Structure formats: structure tokens, C-alpha cells
């Protein structure tokens, strides 16, 4: 009877051998959906590059045309060099990036029910329309997620020094591709200081190593982007394209939601060009002094909903590609197509809102569990959220700029939970030895 009871318990143990096939099957189905839907949408609609996407495609493999994009731009140059179309090249990069992030979710999530992995899968499924677009957001997120994995997975057969070095290289790739990550990581590191001081008696070597790797990788990645910008010689264009996110996000932003506060605008691009004769610091100070503090607070209040609850973006960027929009508008049944499109946008907004809320809740829950044990690692997922939000208080807001926040937050939760377990085990062995 005891054997039967133990067998029954094994059958309902989510991490037991009888359930591993279930996790593998679920992950396999999710992978097929990610790849299948992403390829099908891209092949059906075939979005041509425009705006930032057109720049990425035209500049890939051409250092003299470099303005931004970092090492990710050179990765895009590989399928381009083989003669692939923009859509095919995007799929070659974005589908493996999404599948790798899905793998990392399952690899890092040691929980019984793989809730964090399911959050990663849910978010990736919501952004499948993004797969055929020439963007570097997914590959940059995959690189940063790989760094989290290298830092947290003690099961890797690599020495600690090698893991840290590879993690630095991954962060460097991600930051050079999307310098926004440098600002977020620096904000996170600054916000960590008071927590580290409060819990200074609980600091572990693992915690310190994580912070050092994040700092080193972000600085090197930012430096790599700067070197590539200087080497291209497009100083004026680089200054304008970089500063416009600051101008649109704050310096010339309206404080009215009806006027798109915090978003890119023609006025922001024009103002950035007008101030080219000034140093950036002087231009910023002149703009800030031109308005009372109440105005800037009003701008931030106006932006706050877009920062705290950024909208979905993947379906919009696919269907609103100029060639797709023109094709729809030329069809006699365009009203029916647009009606279905707006219904799809409404459904996407609803599910995206649930996913966003669950991811934020996972960060708060992870922080609660670990900080109750006085482990400062628990603060990192919440500080990851706060870091993103604080950066966009000043800079331009767009839904797609928050891709990294939401797809990487569950991975960071899983990573710090793993690191906390390793630190507790190490401290336990040290205590026993003493």
C-alpha cells in the first residue's frame, strides 16, 4: 500500500519523471506555434522595411552608413549577404531568437508549474507579428537573456570565470544593439546601492559578481556603439537621431495625451536639428529653463500611463507597414478587413494587459519571497521594472521599446531564484564546515 501511495504521489509531482514528457510536449507545441505563426504572418503580409526598419536593412554590413544598431546590425548583414529578402532575413534572426528565449524560460524556471516559463511563452506568442519585421529588439533581448542564464545556471559545465566572461560578451552585444539597455542597467545598478547597503551583511559573492558583470557588459557595449558611431563619420546625423528620443520624450513634448505626449514628433526632430550648434548639455539646460517646473511635471504625468502600462505594438507595426496598408486600402473589401483588424487589436490589447500585469506580479512575488530571506538578489526584478520606467520618464515612449522589459523580467525572476538557491547552499556548506 505504501508503494502505491508513493507511486500516486510521483504521478502528480510536476517535476517527476512521469511529467517531464508533458513539459517537453508543451514546450514543443509553443515552439511550433511561435515559428509557425511568425512565418505564416510574415509570408502572408510580407512587410517591407520602413522607418527604423529601412535604416537597419540599408545599413547592415555598411560601416560607413552606421548610425545605430551595434553588433546586431552585423548579424543582420549575414543573411543579407546571402541574398535573402528583408522578410526572410528577419525570420532567420527573429524566429531563432524567440525560440531561444523560450528555451531559456524552461531552462531557468525551476518552479513546479513553470509559471515563469509560461509568461515568457505567452509574451512571445503575443509578439509573433513582429517576427517578419526588420527589427533588432528580439535578438538583443535574447542576448541579454543568455547573460542571465550564464550567470544563474550552475549546471553548465563551465568555470565561473568563463561564464562571467561570456555573460559580459552577451551584455555587450545587447547594449551595443540597443543602447537603451545600458541606461536601464545603470539605473538598476544605482537603485541597487541603498538595498545593498541595507542588506550588507547578507551580500554574497554571487550577488557581487552579477552586479560587476552587468556593469562591465553595459559599459563595454555602450563603448562599442560609440566607437562604431565615431568610425562612420556621421556625427551630425547621429547626434540628431540620438537626441530626438530625448526631445520627443521630454524637451518639446506636449503635456496633453491627445497630442501624443512622450512620443516621437516632427517638432521633436526639428528641435533636435535646431540645437545642433549647441553642445547637448547646453541645449538640454536651455530647453529645461525655458519652461517652469510645473510644465515638466505635467509632461511626466501625461506620459505616466504609457510608461507604466505600455500598449501592445506587434500587430500594429505589421499591418501599418506602408505596403500592407496600401494593399488593404486598395481592396474593395477594405472596410471588412479593417473591422477585423480593429477587433484583433482590441483582443490583443486585452490579452497583452493581462500578460503585462502577470509579469509585474511575478516580479513583485519574487522580490517578496527573496527579500523576506534578506537576499538582495530579490530586488533585481523589481529594479529592472523601475529602471525601465525611470529611463522613459525622460526619453521617448513607444510600446515596442518595452519588449525587453516584459520578455526578460520572468527570466530575471527565474535567474535570481536559482542564484539564491546556489548562494543558500554555499552558505550552508560553509556553516557546516565551520
Beta strands, then each sheet from edge to edge (+ up, - down):
end
